[in-house]
Amino acid sequence: MQAEEKMLQAEIEFWRYMIESRRGTVSEQATERMLNACELAQRKLMMMDSKSPPVRTRQ
């Protein structure tokens, strides 16, 4: 796994933790922004996965 993928996974985990730990203590707008940030990081990671070169197998 590349460094950028690891950073995105760490960011996703960070936002998930923030959302869960702050639930009910921050405004609905703040929660929505955290959800959006998490979803953006997830989309970036999915795009990186889809662009990675296919794995070659021996035939």
N, C-alpha and C positions, 0 to 999 in steps of 0.2 A: 504494500500500500504506500502511496506517495505521501509526502509531507502535507500537501494541500488537502488531500482527502482526510487525513488525520485531523487537520485543523478544522475542517468543516464538521466532522463527526463530533469533535470536542465542542464546537459552537452549538450544534444541535442539542447535545446533552446539557450544556449550560442553560439554553433557553427552556428546555423541558424542566430542569430543576427550578429555574426562576418562576416559571408559570405555576408549578405545583406548590412551591414554598410560599409564594405571595398570594395565592388564591384567597380572595375575600378581603385582602388587606390593601389592595391597590384599586384604582379606578378601573372601570370597564374598558376605557380607552387605553390605559396602560397595558392591560391584559391583552387586548386586541393587537396592540403594537408588538408585544412579545410573541404572540402567536404568528403574526406576519413575518417577523424576523426568523423564527424557527422554520416556517414553511419555505422561506427564501433559501435558507441554508440547505434544506432538504432538496429543493429543486436543483440548486447548484451541484450538489453531490450526485444526484441522479443524472444530470447532464454530463458530468465528468465520467460516470460509469458507462454511459451510452457512447461516448467518444473514444473510449479506450480500445486499442486494437484487439481484434479477435485472437483468441488463444489458438495456436496451431497444435494439431494433434498428429501423431504419427499414423500413417496409413499403411 
